[in-house]
């Protein structure tokens, strides 16, 4: 792996993250991710261990969105706020994922609901500390997760399209809010922020509508995602950093590719609501093409902050990113099962890339 400068240096006077905390974070993040991926493979019909992944297959979306990403986002928020309330959210979501995996579906759903409740409260704390456009959007994202978990808990069944829309709104709005914050570095049109919140308002309205009227809410949700993707593609700082070398170009590439998938996912979601057979395209264009691409883009920056894991950036980071997008296109256009397997391989390859980057940093800074 070719390497450049380290991604993030430790601020003066900052102590290293304790090893037990790193191991706990790794376990809390890895367990629902591995289970969710195995469950997804079983749903695609290619997992050779159906008995071991039956529960994970049934609750694939809850594990991936609430158990894995809910924990990751909650950890990031907890590191920023450093309050007991903020720390309770990822703890509850990790426990919820563990309960789901052991077959305790109702207790797991309650724990995820409690995690979302704590996360909403932590988002209020963020608003109290910093009243800004992006913190408002972050709070709305937290509310969307709470709405989805509440709907799922009350209906005591597999998540329906309304619940899934609320869960995806949590992820999409969280990412959009963080990208909005970075647009402060750019010169924006006077209408840019009102247009952003117009799209966000439409997302939230579609989520609420979808909880009571699936078809109308689904069409509105797809249209809202399409509008938000267009805003992000037009206003994100990635359009500028794409011309920069090293890590900024890698992140910009992942971001812009993700926005294209978000737009496709919005179209597929609206078509699904109207009866078209585009469910797989809708769910995975958003969940893999957009969300996972955002994870790959931001992991080199987030991991040093959350887990104290220093990474040495190299061009090999592009390999799992390219495999992710190519395999997703293959999955949706030609071979669903084999494409799903290649999606999982992209995740494994990215994890190995991160591990290699961490070892490379240690070797480069051994002195």
Secondary structure, DSSP 4 states (H G I P E B T S, - for coil): ----SBS-PPPTTPPPPPHHHHHHHHHHHHHHHHHHHHHHHHHTT--S-TTTTHHHHHTHHIIIIIIIIHHHHHHHHHHHH--HHHHHHHHHHHHHHHHHHTT-HHHHHHHHHHHHHHHHHHHHHHHHH---HHHHHHHHHHHHHHHHHHHHHHHTSS--HHHHHHHHHHHHHHHHHHHHHHGGGS---TTHHHHHHHHHHHHHHHHHHHTT-HHHHHHHHHHHHHHHHHHHHHH-THHHHTTS-THHHHHHHHHHHHHHHHHHHHHHHHHHHTT-S-HHHHHHIIIIIIIIHHHHHHHHHHHHHHT----B--TTHHHHHHHHHHHHHHHHHT-HHHHHHHHHHHHHHHHHHHHHHHHHHHHHT--
